[in-house]
Amino acid sequence: MAQTRAKEPAIKVHGKSWVIDLPDDFSTKNDLPKGTQVLLTFKGNDKVEAEVLPPLDPTLAKAAAKVLKRRRGAYDELKRLGD
């Protein structure tokens, strides 16, 4: 039987895809690092593709945050134009 939890995982929508944060307890039970996400992409009428996204290395995450901070204007303009 499925166990209920107080907090639902975060879901981010990107075009035809959803990015879902796996709960830490689920990650632990399935030998995945905490912070793992799943990317679900809708491929047609009845097809869904799934991909496990491991968490970013802390060094890489820090570098990405720096680049985003420096290039925020360009990022915002790309989002406005639809990438």
C-alpha positions as CSV (number, residue, x, y, z in Angstrom):
1,M,0.0,0.0,0.0
2,A,1.3,3.5,-0.9
3,Q,2.4,5.6,2.1
4,T,1.1,9.1,2.2
5,R,3.5,12.0,2.9
6,A,3.0,15.5,4.2
7,K,4.9,17.2,1.5
8,E,4.4,16.5,-2.2
9,P,7.4,16.5,-4.5
10,A,8.1,19.7,-6.5
11,I,7.1,19.5,-10.1
12,K,8.5,21.9,-12.7
13,V,6.9,22.2,-16.2
14,H,9.2,22.8,-19.2
15,G,7.4,22.5,-22.5
16,K,6.2,18.9,-22.9
17,S,8.3,17.8,-20.0
18,W,7.9,17.6,-16.2
19,V,10.9,17.6,-13.8
20,I,10.0,15.9,-10.5
21,D,12.1,16.1,-7.3
22,L,12.2,12.7,-5.8
23,P,11.5,12.6,-2.0
24,D,14.7,11.9,0.0
25,D,13.1,8.8,1.6
26,F,12.3,7.3,-1.9
27,S,15.9,8.2,-3.1
28,T,17.4,6.5,-0.1
29,K,15.3,3.3,-0.4
30,N,16.3,3.1,-4.1
31,D,20.0,3.8,-3.7
32,L,19.8,7.1,-5.4
33,P,21.6,10.3,-4.1
34,K,19.5,12.8,-2.3
35,G,18.5,15.6,-4.7
36,T,17.8,13.2,-7.6
37,Q,15.1,14.3,-10.1
38,V,13.1,12.5,-12.8
39,L,12.4,14.1,-16.2
40,L,9.2,12.9,-17.8
41,T,8.7,13.9,-21.5
42,F,5.5,13.3,-23.4
43,K,6.3,11.8,-26.8
44,G,2.9,11.3,-28.4
45,N,-0.6,10.1,-27.7
46,D,0.3,7.4,-25.3
47,K,4.1,7.5,-24.9
48,V,6.1,9.0,-22.0
49,E,9.9,8.9,-21.8
50,A,11.6,9.0,-18.4
51,E,15.1,9.9,-17.4
52,V,16.8,10.0,-14.0
53,L,18.7,13.2,-13.4
54,P,21.3,12.9,-10.7
55,P,22.0,16.0,-8.5
56,L,24.5,18.5,-9.8
57,D,28.0,18.3,-8.3
58,P,28.2,21.2,-5.8
59,T,31.2,22.7,-7.6
60,L,29.3,22.6,-10.9
61,A,26.1,24.0,-9.3
62,K,28.2,26.9,-7.9
63,A,29.7,27.7,-11.3
64,A,26.3,27.5,-13.0
65,A,24.9,30.0,-10.4
66,K,27.7,32.4,-11.1
67,V,27.2,32.3,-14.8
68,L,23.5,32.8,-14.4
69,K,24.0,35.7,-12.1
70,R,26.4,37.4,-14.7
71,R,24.2,36.6,-17.7
72,R,20.8,37.0,-16.1
73,G,19.7,39.6,-18.8
74,A,20.5,37.2,-21.7
75,Y,18.8,34.3,-19.9
76,D,15.7,36.4,-19.3
77,E,15.6,37.5,-23.0
78,L,16.0,33.9,-24.2
79,K,13.1,32.8,-22.0
80,R,11.0,35.7,-23.3
81,L,11.7,34.7,-26.9
82,G,11.0,31.0,-26.1
83,D,14.6,29.8,-26.1
